[in-house]
Amino acid sequence: FVLLLVSCAVGFVLQHIFLSRLRSRHSQTWEALGRPTLFLNNSITNSLAVLRFLWRRDYRALGDEEFARFASFLRGYMVAYLVVFVLTITVFITSIGRHR
């Protein structure tokens, strides 16, 4: 669970950097996505729009190679975190079942 907690904290930092760079370098896209922030998103729609932007790799169309590399890294990190999360929950549930 410690790995999961640390990974979550790192994920928040990476997402903050991503949104900050999106806002400063590509303000029109940031506006089009609903002016997303890390914690105070206007709605779930904004959060989904940002996820859709990442999963579809729409960031590549911005013409900013450095930003695209970072966005790709964040995308990969999110996938890896999801895998670690699922594995942690699976191991936890399995260990509970063995102790009954």
All heavy atoms as an XYZ file, in Angstrom:
825
protein
N       0.814     -1.203      0.000
C       0.000      0.000      0.000
C       0.857      1.267      0.000
O       0.415      2.304     -0.485
C      -0.947      0.012      1.208
C      -2.102     -0.934      1.038
C      -2.203     -2.097      1.792
C      -3.083     -0.681      0.109
C      -3.265     -2.958      1.628
C      -4.155     -1.542     -0.062
C      -4.254     -2.682      0.697
N       2.057      1.170      0.537
C       2.957      2.328      0.546
C       3.330      2.704     -0.888
O       3.312      3.878     -1.255
C       4.213      2.046      1.406
C       5.225      3.170      1.269
C       3.826      1.855      2.858
N       3.646      1.692     -1.696
C       3.964      1.944     -3.105
C       2.792      2.625     -3.802
O       2.974      3.579     -4.567
C       4.307      0.635     -3.812
C       4.517      0.710     -5.325
C       5.710      1.592     -5.655
C       4.689     -0.674     -5.910
N       1.600      2.175     -3.520
C       0.399      2.754     -4.119
C       0.231      4.212     -3.694
O      -0.080      5.078     -4.515
C      -0.818      1.927     -3.712
C      -2.055      2.010     -4.572
C      -1.766      1.628     -6.008
C      -3.142      1.120     -3.997
N       0.456      4.489     -2.422
C       0.316      5.852     -1.903
C       1.355      6.788     -2.517
O       1.024      7.889     -2.964
C       0.438      5.838     -0.379
C       0.233      7.166      0.324
C      -1.182      7.695      0.078
C       0.491      7.014      1.810
N       2.600      6.337     -2.573
C       3.670      7.153     -3.165
C       3.398      7.372     -4.652
O       3.551      8.485     -5.168
C       5.052      6.500     -2.924
C       6.139      7.194     -3.728
C       5.388      6.513     -1.446
N       2.977      6.313     -5.336
C       2.673      6.422     -6.768
C       1.537      7.406     -7.019
O       1.553      8.151     -8.000
C       2.301      5.049     -7.333
O       3.358      4.159     -7.211
N       0.558      7.399     -6.145
C      -0.564      8.334     -6.267
C      -0.085      9.777     -6.111
O      -0.462     10.656     -6.894
C      -1.620      7.999     -5.221
S      -3.089      9.039     -5.312
N       0.763     10.022     -5.118
C       1.306     11.366     -4.894
C       2.117     11.835     -6.101
O       1.986     12.982     -6.551
C       2.157     11.387     -3.629
N       2.950     10.957     -6.639
C       3.742     11.292     -7.826
C       2.807     11.594     -8.997
O       3.028     12.543     -9.758
C       4.724     10.149     -8.178
C       5.360     10.361     -9.546
C       5.788     10.025     -7.105
N       1.740     10.809     -9.122
C       0.762     11.043    -10.183
C       0.127     12.422    -10.092
O      -0.060     13.098    -11.106
N      -0.190     12.852     -8.872
C      -0.768     14.190     -8.696
C       0.226     15.268     -9.128
O      -0.153     16.242     -9.778
C      -1.194     14.428     -7.245
C      -2.525     13.837     -6.906
C      -2.657     12.984     -5.827
C      -3.657     14.141     -7.651
C      -3.888     12.442     -5.497
C      -4.893     13.607     -7.337
C      -5.005     12.750     -6.254
N       1.484     15.088     -8.776
C       2.512     16.063     -9.174
C       2.633     16.108    -10.696
O       2.668     17.193    -11.299
C       3.874     15.730     -8.515
C       4.993     16.574     -9.105
C       3.794     15.911     -7.006
N       2.676     14.944    -11.330
C       2.776     14.887    -12.792
C       1.567     15.532    -13.463
O       1.711     16.267    -14.450
C       2.932     13.445    -13.264
C       4.237     12.744    -12.904
C       4.176     11.274    -13.284
C       5.419     13.439    -13.549
N       0.384     15.280    -12.944
C      -0.823     15.887    -13.513
C      -0.823     17.402    -13.328
O      -1.251     18.141    -14.211
C      -2.069     15.268    -12.886
C      -2.288     13.839    -13.348
C      -3.490     13.212    -12.683
O      -4.537     13.839    -12.584
N      -3.339     11.979    -12.236
N      -0.324     17.859    -12.176
C      -0.230     19.304    -11.943
C       0.715     19.948    -12.969
O       0.395     20.986    -13.550
C       0.255     19.581    -10.524
C       0.538     21.017    -10.263
N      -0.459     21.949    -10.140
C       1.703     21.684    -10.144
C       0.086     23.145     -9.945
N       1.398     23.003     -9.942
N       1.864     19.321    -13.191
C       2.820     19.832    -14.174
C       2.183     19.843    -15.563
O       2.301     20.827    -16.306
C       4.118     18.997    -14.160
C       4.861     19.202    -12.847
C       5.011     19.345    -15.358
C       5.995     18.209    -12.613
N       1.505     18.756    -15.916
C       0.845     18.658    -17.223
C      -0.162     19.791    -17.408
O      -0.150     20.486    -18.433
C       0.156     17.301    -17.344
C      -0.732     17.178    -18.545
C      -0.200     16.961    -19.800
C      -2.112     17.289    -18.424
C      -1.019     16.859    -20.923
C      -2.935     17.182    -19.529
C      -2.391     16.970    -20.777
N      -1.034     19.995    -16.429
C      -2.063     21.033    -16.556
C      -1.450     22.428    -16.565
O      -1.930     23.311    -17.289
C      -3.091     20.894    -15.435
C      -3.973     19.649    -15.510
C      -4.837     19.522    -14.263
C      -4.834     19.657    -16.767
N      -0.390     22.624    -15.788
C       0.290     23.932    -15.784
C       0.920     24.231    -17.136
O       0.811     25.349    -17.650
C       1.369     23.965    -14.702
O       0.799     23.887    -13.432
N       1.569     23.231    -17.704
C       2.178     23.422    -19.024
C       1.112     23.610    -20.095
O       1.288     24.413    -21.010
C       3.074     22.243    -19.378
C       4.346     22.208    -18.583
C       5.230     21.058    -18.984
N       6.428     21.018    -18.161
C       7.341     20.082    -18.249
N       7.212     19.094    -19.141
N       8.393     20.099    -17.461
N       0.044     22.858    -19.996
C      -1.055     23.013    -20.960
C      -1.598     24.438    -20.897
O      -1.805     25.076    -21.930
C      -2.166     22.002    -20.660
C      -3.351     21.990    -21.616
C      -2.921     21.580    -23.021
C      -4.430     21.042    -21.085
N      -1.785     24.943    -19.694
C      -2.323     26.299    -19.523
C      -1.356     27.362    -20.045
O      -1.764     28.293    -20.739
C      -2.617     26.560    -18.051
C      -3.210     27.912    -17.803
C      -3.506     28.127    -16.338
N      -4.134     29.418    -16.144
C      -4.410     29.926    -14.978
N      -4.144     29.251    -13.882
N      -4.975     31.105    -14.887
N      -0.071     27.204    -19.740
C       0.881     28.245    -20.128
C       1.304     28.159    -21.594
O       1.508     29.190    -22.234
C       2.119     28.193    -19.222
O       2.825     26.992    -19.398
N       1.423     26.974    -22.140
C       1.910     26.809    -23.511
C       0.807     26.712    -24.554
O       1.027     27.032    -25.715
C       2.765     25.551    -23.613
C       4.054     25.609    -22.841
C       4.792     24.315    -23.023
N       6.083     24.350    -22.366
C       7.004     23.432    -22.541
N       6.772     22.404    -23.344
N       8.150     23.518    -21.911
N      -0.351     26.211    -24.149
C      -1.438     25.958    -25.099
C      -2.766     26.402    -24.483
O      -3.674     25.599    -24.271
C      -1.469     24.472    -25.484
C      -0.152     23.978    -25.974
N       0.321     24.295    -27.231
C       0.816     23.246    -25.371
C       1.528     23.751    -27.382
N       1.843     23.120    -26.268
N      -2.830     27.691    -24.213
C      -3.977     28.229    -23.478
C      -5.307     28.027    -24.214
O      -6.341     27.818    -23.570
C      -3.766     29.711    -23.153
O      -3.565     30.446    -24.337
N      -5.290     28.042    -25.533
C      -6.546     27.829    -26.268
C      -7.060     26.411    -26.048
O      -8.263     26.205    -25.865
C      -6.356     28.099    -27.760
C      -6.188     29.561    -28.092
C      -5.987     29.776    -29.581
O      -5.448     28.924    -30.280
N      -6.443     30.929    -30.071
N      -6.167     25.448    -26.056
C      -6.570     24.058    -25.804
C      -7.035     23.906    -24.363
O      -8.036     23.243    -24.087
C      -5.397     23.096    -26.085
O      -4.984     23.273    -27.442
C      -5.790     21.654    -25.849
N      -6.312     24.527    -23.438
C      -6.694     24.499    -22.024
C      -8.104     25.071    -21.849
O      -8.920     24.505    -21.136
C      -5.661     25.266    -21.199
C      -5.928     25.295    -19.736
C      -5.744     24.271    -18.842
C      -6.412     26.403    -18.986
N      -6.095     24.683    -17.594
C      -6.507     25.992    -17.649
C      -6.767     27.711    -19.320
C      -6.941     26.838    -16.637
C      -7.205     28.546    -18.309
C      -7.291     28.116    -16.989
N      -8.378     26.179    -22.519
C      -9.713     26.783    -22.473
C     -10.755     25.834    -23.071
O     -11.835     25.655    -22.514
C      -9.733     28.110    -23.239
C      -8.965     29.228    -22.598
C      -9.735     29.954    -21.512
O     -10.971     29.804    -21.432
O      -9.072     30.672    -20.732
N     -10.426     25.233    -24.205
C     -11.364     24.328    -24.887
C     -11.695     23.105    -24.030
O     -12.791     22.544    -24.134
C     -10.786     23.888    -26.228
N     -10.751     22.703    -23.171
C     -10.981     21.564    -22.281
C     -11.733     21.962    -21.011
O     -11.937     21.138    -20.126
C      -9.648     20.899    -21.917
C      -8.938     20.181    -23.058
C      -7.537     19.741    -22.638
C      -9.754     18.988    -23.535
N     -12.132     23.225    -20.924
C     -12.923     23.678    -19.781
C     -12.110     24.261    -18.643
O     -12.568     24.274    -17.506
N     -10.890     24.718    -18.939
C     -10.003     25.310    -17.939
C      -9.778     24.372    -16.751
O     -10.025     24.717    -15.605
C     -10.562     26.649    -17.466
C     -10.800     27.621    -18.595
C     -11.467     28.866    -18.128
N     -10.419     29.659    -17.465
C     -10.619     30.870    -16.997
N     -11.797     31.436    -17.087
N      -9.636     31.524    -16.419
N      -9.308     23.158    -17.045
C      -9.175     22.164    -15.973
C      -8.103     22.523    -14.956
O      -7.093     23.150    -15.282
C      -8.787     20.896    -16.732
C      -8.112     21.387    -17.967
C      -8.836     22.652    -18.328
N      -8.356     22.142    -13.716
C      -7.391     22.261    -12.633
C      -7.260     20.896    -11.983
O      -8.070     20.002    -12.230
C      -7.839     23.298    -11.589
O      -9.112     22.902    -11.073
C      -7.937     24.689    -12.199
N      -6.274     20.745    -11.129
C      -6.003     19.442    -10.539
C      -7.126     18.986     -9.615
O      -7.601     17.864     -9.710
C      -4.674     19.469     -9.789
C      -4.169     18.136     -9.245
C      -4.026     17.118    -10.370
C      -2.843     18.333     -8.543
N      -7.569     19.850     -8.709
C      -8.557     19.434     -7.720
C      -9.906     20.108     -7.878
O     -10.918     19.553     -7.502
C      -8.049     19.697     -6.299
C      -6.906     18.814     -5.919
C      -5.641     19.342     -5.743
C      -7.080     17.457     -5.752
C      -4.586     18.530     -5.381
C      -6.028     16.635     -5.395
C      -4.773     17.175     -5.213
N      -9.921     21.287     -8.397
C     -11.164     22.053     -8.441
C     -11.744     22.121     -9.840
O     -12.075     23.186    -10.342
C     -10.928     23.462     -7.892
C     -10.422     23.520     -6.458
C     -10.075     24.952     -6.071
C     -11.450     22.942     -5.496
N     -11.846     20.957    -10.502
C     -12.439     20.938    -11.834
C     -13.878     21.417    -11.765
O     -14.597     21.123    -10.817
C     -12.395     19.530    -12.438
C     -11.026     19.214    -12.996
O     -10.319     20.093    -13.455
N     -10.662     17.963    -12.939
N     -14.276     22.155    -12.788
C     -15.628     22.683    -12.831
C     -16.663     21.575    -12.854
O     -17.753     21.726    -12.348
C     -15.810     23.581    -14.056
C     -14.873     24.759    -14.013
O     -14.382     25.133    -12.958
N     -14.624     25.355    -15.159
N     -16.330     20.459    -13.464
C     -17.283     19.356    -13.542
C     -16.566     18.078    -13.905
O     -15.399     18.082    -14.298
C     -18.354     19.656    -14.592
O     -17.769     19.635    -15.879
N     -17.276     16.993    -13.802
C     -16.735     15.700    -14.234
C     -16.485     15.716    -15.735
O     -15.584     15.058    -16.236
C     -17.665     14.546    -13.812
C     -16.988     13.184    -14.016
C     -18.958     14.559    -14.580
C     -16.139     12.778    -12.867
N     -17.254     16.525    -16.451
C     -17.086     16.644    -17.905
C     -15.690     17.159    -18.236
O     -15.058     16.673    -19.180
C     -18.156     17.580    -18.492
O     -19.436     17.098    -18.092
C     -18.076     17.642    -19.996
N     -15.194     18.133    -17.468
C     -13.844     18.654    -17.701
C     -12.800     17.575    -17.468
O     -11.845     17.440    -18.239
C     -13.550     19.838    -16.788
C     -14.348     21.056    -17.154
O     -15.175     21.033    -18.050
N     -14.120     22.137    -16.441
N     -12.971     16.805    -16.394
C     -12.025     15.734    -16.092
C     -12.014     14.703    -17.211
O     -10.954     14.234    -17.630
C     -12.396     15.047    -14.781
O     -12.329     15.957    -13.724
N     -13.195     14.343    -17.689
C     -13.286     13.377    -18.772
C     -12.691     13.931    -20.064
O     -12.074     13.196    -20.834
C     -14.736     12.948    -18.988
C     -15.350     12.132    -17.847
C     -16.831     11.881    -18.120
C     -14.602     10.847    -17.625
N     -12.855     15.231    -20.285
C     -12.293     15.854    -21.486
C     -10.770     15.773    -21.470
O     -10.143     15.495    -22.502
C     -12.757     17.307    -21.600
N     -10.174     15.994    -20.308
C      -8.714     15.903    -20.195
C      -8.258     14.467    -20.403
O      -7.285     14.210    -21.126
C      -8.223     16.445    -18.834
C      -6.744     16.185    -18.644
C      -8.517     17.936    -18.720
N      -8.953     13.507    -19.795
C      -8.602     12.097    -19.998
C      -8.736     11.698    -21.465
O      -7.873     11.014    -22.012
C      -9.478     11.201    -19.125
C      -9.135     11.170    -17.649
C     -10.145     10.329    -16.878
C      -7.723     10.661    -17.424
N      -9.804     12.139    -22.092
C     -10.008     11.860    -23.518
C      -8.870     12.469    -24.344
O      -8.344     11.840    -25.261
C     -11.359     12.426    -23.961
C     -11.898     11.837    -25.230
C     -13.307     12.325    -25.570
N     -14.221     12.324    -24.439
C     -14.771     13.417    -23.883
N     -14.525     14.613    -24.380
N     -15.585     13.324    -22.865
N      -8.469     13.684    -24.010
C      -7.371     14.381    -24.677
C      -6.081     13.557    -24.576
O      -5.338     13.419    -25.560
C      -7.192     15.754    -24.022
C      -6.086     16.594    -24.581
C      -6.232     17.248    -25.786
C      -4.907     16.753    -23.876
C      -5.214     18.050    -26.296
C      -3.884     17.538    -24.369
C      -4.040     18.188    -25.583
N      -5.829     12.983    -23.403
C      -4.641     12.154    -23.208
C      -4.753     10.816    -23.930
O      -3.835     10.412    -24.639
C      -4.413     11.896    -21.714
C      -3.719     12.998    -20.936
C      -3.785     12.713    -19.449
C      -2.276     13.144    -21.384
N      -5.864     10.108    -23.742
C      -6.000      8.758    -24.313
C      -6.027      8.776    -25.833
O      -5.511      7.868    -26.467
C      -7.231      8.039    -23.777
C      -7.136      7.794    -22.310
C      -8.072      8.113    -21.379
C      -6.045      7.218    -21.572
N      -7.622      7.770    -20.126
C      -6.385      7.220    -20.214
C      -4.807      6.710    -21.944
C      -5.544      6.730    -19.232
C      -3.959      6.217    -20.954
C      -4.333      6.224    -19.624
N      -6.618      9.791    -26.416
C      -6.654      9.898    -27.882
C      -5.354     10.454    -28.450
O      -5.205     10.551    -29.669
C      -7.808     10.811    -28.308
C      -9.170     10.210    -28.073
C     -10.218     11.164    -28.560
N     -11.553     10.668    -28.343
C     -12.654     11.359    -28.551
N     -12.581     12.605    -29.013
N     -13.831     10.834    -28.320
N      -4.474     10.869    -27.560
C      -3.192     11.478    -27.940
C      -3.385     12.755    -28.763
O      -2.597     13.062    -29.662
C      -2.320     10.473    -28.702
C      -1.903      9.287    -27.874
C      -1.000      8.367    -28.679
N      -0.459      7.329    -27.829
C      -0.677      6.044    -28.031
N      -1.411      5.631    -29.038
N      -0.148      5.156    -27.227
N      -4.417     13.501    -28.436
C      -4.686     14.763    -29.142
C      -3.575     15.786    -28.943
O      -3.435     16.714    -29.743
C      -6.022     15.358    -28.673
C      -7.219     14.532    -29.090
O      -7.076     13.682    -30.006
O      -8.302     14.722    -28.505
N      -2.779     15.623    -27.897
C      -1.675     16.546    -27.616
C      -0.637     16.558    -28.735
O       0.087     17.528    -28.905
C      -1.010     16.200    -26.277
C      -0.640     14.745    -26.125
C       0.534     14.238    -26.661
C      -1.483     13.871    -25.448
C       0.870     12.908    -26.525
C      -1.165     12.542    -25.294
C       0.017     12.056    -25.832
O       0.333     10.723    -25.694
N      -0.569     15.501    -29.530
C       0.403     15.462    -30.633
C       0.100     16.505    -31.697
O       1.003     16.966    -32.394
C       0.441     14.071    -31.260
C       0.961     13.014    -30.280
C       1.095     11.666    -30.915
N      -0.221     11.190    -31.361
C      -0.456      9.989    -31.867
N       0.530      9.142    -32.007
N      -1.661      9.634    -32.222
N      -1.169     16.900    -31.822
C      -1.561     17.881    -32.833
C      -1.145     19.301    -32.460
O      -1.257     20.208    -33.281
C      -3.071     17.824    -33.057
N      -0.651     19.499    -31.235
C      -0.282     20.850    -30.798
C       1.058     21.314    -31.368
O       1.369     22.503    -31.321
C      -0.242     20.909    -29.261
C      -1.570     20.654    -28.562
C      -1.363     20.604    -27.050
C      -2.592     21.711    -28.942
N       1.854     20.385    -31.890
C       3.134     20.768    -32.485
C       4.218     21.110    -31.478
O       5.186     21.787    -31.812
N       4.078     20.648    -30.249
C       5.040     20.912    -29.180
C       5.619     19.557    -28.753
O       5.031     18.847    -27.949
C       4.325     21.607    -28.023
C       5.244     21.981    -26.869
O       6.344     21.420    -26.760
O       4.824     22.840    -26.063
N       6.775     19.219    -29.302
C       7.362     17.891    -29.083
C       7.669     17.622    -27.612
O       7.434     16.526    -27.109
C       8.630     17.732    -29.931
C       9.210     16.346    -29.915
C       8.265     15.269    -30.432
O       7.487     15.544    -31.360
O       8.293     14.142    -29.901
N       8.193     18.616    -26.919
C       8.516     18.438    -25.497
C       7.247     18.164    -24.684
O       7.216     17.267    -23.844
C       9.231     19.675    -24.959
C       9.636     19.536    -23.501
C      10.284     20.796    -22.954
O      10.530     21.744    -23.723
O      10.527     20.828    -21.737
N       6.205     18.932    -24.951
C       4.935     18.733    -24.264
C       4.344     17.363    -24.616
O       3.828     16.662    -23.741
C       3.945     19.849    -24.634
C       2.627     19.733    -23.936
C       2.495     20.096    -22.607
C       1.513     19.255    -24.605
C       1.277     19.974    -21.950
C       0.294     19.129    -23.967
C       0.167     19.496    -22.630
N       4.448     16.969    -25.862
C       3.926     15.671    -26.304
C       4.657     14.526    -25.611
O       4.026     13.542    -25.211
C       4.038     15.546    -27.817
N       5.975     14.657    -25.444
C       6.732     13.613    -24.735
C       6.273     13.516    -23.288
O       6.094     12.415    -22.756
C       8.228     13.891    -24.793
C       8.891     13.444    -26.071
C      10.415     13.427    -25.961
N      10.979     14.694    -25.499
C      11.307     15.710    -26.278
N      11.121     15.620    -27.586
N      11.832     16.804    -25.771
N       6.086     14.664    -22.649
C       5.640     14.656    -21.255
C       4.232     14.065    -21.146
O       3.956     13.260    -20.250
C       5.675     16.071    -20.655
C       5.357     16.074    -19.181
C       6.341     15.754    -18.268
C       4.089     16.364    -18.731
C       6.054     15.732    -16.898
C       3.787     16.340    -17.381
C       4.776     16.027    -16.458
N       3.347     14.446    -22.053
C       1.978     13.923    -22.043
C       1.984     12.409    -22.267
O       1.227     11.678    -21.613
C       1.135     14.627    -23.097
N       2.831     11.933    -23.147
C       2.945     10.488    -23.379
C       3.455      9.778    -22.134
O       2.987      8.683    -21.791
C       3.880     10.197    -24.555
O       3.294     10.608    -25.757
N       4.422     10.392    -21.467
C       4.930      9.826    -20.221
C       3.817      9.757    -19.177
O       3.647      8.726    -18.509
C       6.115     10.646    -19.690
C       6.589     10.184    -18.341
C       7.374      9.040    -18.239
C       6.241     10.866    -17.200
C       7.805      8.587    -16.995
C       6.664     10.421    -15.950
C       7.453      9.284    -15.848
N       3.056     10.839    -19.029
C       1.949     10.868    -18.078
C       0.928      9.791    -18.415
O       0.439      9.088    -17.533
C       1.287     12.243    -18.058
C       0.041     12.382    -17.169
C       0.361     12.046    -15.715
C      -0.537     13.786    -17.295
N       0.638      9.654    -19.667
C      -0.314      8.635    -20.126
C       0.166      7.242    -19.727
O      -0.588      6.440    -19.182
C      -0.472      8.750    -21.639
C      -1.512      7.889    -22.255
C      -1.561      8.222    -23.761
N      -2.616      7.517    -24.412
C      -2.487      6.313    -24.959
N      -1.328      5.704    -24.920
N      -3.510      5.736    -25.542
N       1.434      6.961    -19.979
C       2.018      5.674    -19.595
C       2.033      5.475    -18.089
O       1.781      4.377    -17.583
N       2.329      6.548    -17.373
C       2.349      6.483    -15.909
C       0.961      6.138    -15.374
O       0.832      5.322    -14.460
C       2.827      7.813    -15.320
C       3.045      7.742    -13.826
C       4.285      7.352    -13.326
C       2.026      8.034    -12.930
C       4.500      7.269    -11.961
C       2.231      7.938    -11.568
C       3.466      7.561    -11.087
O       3.673      7.460     -9.743
N      -0.058      6.740    -15.957
C      -1.424      6.470    -15.514
C      -1.802      5.011    -15.763
O      -2.458      4.381    -14.928
C      -2.397      7.427    -16.196
C      -2.231      8.863    -15.742
S      -3.187     10.032    -16.716
C      -4.795      9.825    -15.963
N      -1.386      4.469    -16.886
C      -1.653      3.052    -17.189
C      -0.918      2.168    -16.182
O      -1.503      1.225    -15.623
C      -1.246      2.707    -18.637
C      -1.267      1.213    -18.875
C      -2.149      3.429    -19.627
N       0.356      2.464    -15.927
C       1.135      1.678    -14.972
C       0.524      1.763    -13.574
O       0.443      0.759    -12.860
C       2.580      2.167    -14.956
N       0.077      2.950    -13.189
C      -0.550      3.113    -11.866
C      -1.819      2.269    -11.776
O      -2.058      1.614    -10.756
C      -0.878      4.585    -11.597
C      -1.579      4.766    -10.265
C      -0.843      4.805     -9.091
C      -2.958      4.851    -10.193
C      -1.467      4.933     -7.859
C      -3.598      4.979     -8.967
C      -2.852      5.026     -7.813
O      -3.469      5.147     -6.598
N      -2.606      2.263    -12.822
C      -3.834      1.470    -12.829
C      -3.507     -0.018    -12.668
O      -4.173     -0.723    -11.904
C      -4.618      1.716    -14.114
C      -5.944      0.982    -14.246
C      -6.906      1.400    -13.145
C      -6.562      1.258    -15.611
N      -2.466     -0.478    -13.346
C      -2.055     -1.883    -13.228
C      -1.619     -2.184    -11.799
O      -2.038     -3.190    -11.206
C      -0.930     -2.213    -14.242
C      -0.297     -3.569    -13.951
C      -1.472     -2.157    -15.661
N      -0.794     -1.321    -11.210
C      -0.339     -1.519     -9.826
C      -1.532     -1.491     -8.872
O      -1.617     -2.311     -7.948
C       0.720     -0.462     -9.429
C       1.014     -0.494     -7.941
C       1.998     -0.676    -10.220
N      -2.465     -0.596     -9.107
C      -3.663     -0.504     -8.260
C      -4.462     -1.805     -8.312
O      -4.826     -2.365     -7.276
C      -4.526      0.681     -8.710
C      -5.775      0.852     -7.910
C      -5.744      1.481     -6.681
C      -6.991      0.388     -8.391
C      -6.906      1.636     -5.932
C      -8.157      0.535     -7.658
C      -8.113      1.173     -6.417
N      -4.725     -2.283     -9.513
C      -5.503     -3.525     -9.679
C      -4.771     -4.701     -9.044
O      -5.386     -5.523     -8.342
C      -5.820     -3.781    -11.168
C      -6.368     -5.179    -11.380
C      -6.788     -2.734    -11.691
N      -3.464     -4.797     -9.254
C      -2.690     -5.884     -8.651
C      -2.712     -5.803     -7.125
O      -2.846     -6.834     -6.446
C      -1.249     -5.865     -9.161
C      -1.040     -6.314    -10.592
C       0.424     -6.124    -11.007
C      -1.457     -7.765    -10.771
N      -2.583     -4.612     -6.579
C      -2.603     -4.435     -5.123
C      -3.944     -4.867     -4.546
O      -3.989     -5.600     -3.549
C      -2.307     -2.973     -4.746
O      -1.038     -2.610     -5.275
C      -2.307     -2.779     -3.241
N      -5.014     -4.437     -5.159
C      -6.347     -4.814     -4.687
C      -6.545     -6.324     -4.815
O      -7.083     -6.969     -3.908
C      -7.445     -4.038     -5.456
C      -7.309     -2.538     -5.201
C      -8.827     -4.545     -5.090
C      -7.389     -2.132     -3.745
N      -6.093     -6.894     -5.921
C      -6.225     -8.346     -6.133
C      -5.458     -9.125     -5.069
O      -5.987    -10.080     -4.488
C      -5.729     -8.726     -7.541
O      -6.475     -7.994     -8.511
C      -5.867    -10.207     -7.798
N      -4.228     -8.721     -4.800
C      -3.424     -9.396     -3.778
C      -4.077     -9.235     -2.409
O      -4.142    -10.191     -1.625
C      -1.969     -8.857     -3.770
C      -1.208     -9.318     -2.538
C      -1.255     -9.275     -5.035
N      -4.583     -8.061     -2.117
C      -5.239     -7.808     -0.834
C      -6.471     -8.697     -0.666
O      -6.641     -9.355      0.365
C      -5.622     -6.330     -0.722
C      -6.319     -5.986      0.557
C      -5.615     -5.961      1.753
C      -7.674     -5.685      0.567
C      -6.256     -5.641      2.939
C      -8.319     -5.369      1.739
C      -7.602     -5.341      2.932
N      -7.312     -8.745     -1.663
C      -8.530     -9.567     -1.599
C      -8.166    -11.054     -1.505
O      -8.779    -11.796     -0.731
C      -9.437     -9.285     -2.816
C     -10.033     -7.886     -2.693
C     -10.538    -10.332     -2.935
C     -10.778     -7.412     -3.908
N      -7.170    -11.459     -2.263
C      -6.735    -12.849     -2.228
C      -6.188    -13.212     -0.838
O      -6.468    -14.296     -0.323
C      -5.654    -13.109     -3.290
O      -6.180    -12.747     -4.570
C      -5.219    -14.559     -3.312
N      -5.424    -12.303     -0.238
C      -4.866    -12.602      1.089
C      -5.944    -12.661      2.160
O      -5.836    -13.440      3.108
C      -3.791    -11.583      1.453
O      -4.367    -10.317      1.689
N      -6.998    -11.861      2.023
C      -8.115    -11.920      2.965
C      -8.819    -13.255      2.850
O      -9.178    -13.884      3.844
C      -9.098    -10.751      2.728
C      -8.491     -9.448      3.162
C     -10.405    -10.987      3.475
C      -9.325     -8.236      2.847
N      -9.013    -13.713      1.613
C      -9.679    -14.996      1.378
C      -8.918    -16.173      1.963
O      -9.512    -17.149      2.411
N      -7.615    -16.094      1.992
C      -6.778    -17.183      2.542
C      -6.829    -17.234      4.061
O      -6.586    -18.275      4.643
C      -5.332    -17.020      2.085
C      -5.130    -17.270      0.632
C      -3.680    -17.137      0.284
N      -3.520    -17.212     -1.161
C      -2.445    -16.895     -1.801
N      -1.386    -16.472     -1.133
N      -2.363    -16.986     -3.104
N      -7.098    -16.101      4.688
C      -7.099    -16.041      6.152
C      -8.453    -16.390      6.764
O      -8.608    -16.376      7.961
C      -6.662    -14.646      6.605
C      -5.198    -14.410      6.383
N      -4.661    -14.173      5.142
C      -4.160    -14.391      7.241
C      -3.373    -14.001      5.250
N      -3.035    -14.131      6.515
N      -9.423    -16.707      5.976
C     -10.749    -17.048      6.504
C     -10.862    -18.496      6.797
O     -10.401    -19.378      6.330
C     -11.842    -16.625      5.528
C     -11.980    -15.144      5.511
C     -13.109    -14.737      4.626
N     -13.300    -13.311      4.768
C     -14.353    -12.673      4.363
N     -15.339    -13.303      3.782
N     -14.463    -11.391      4.517
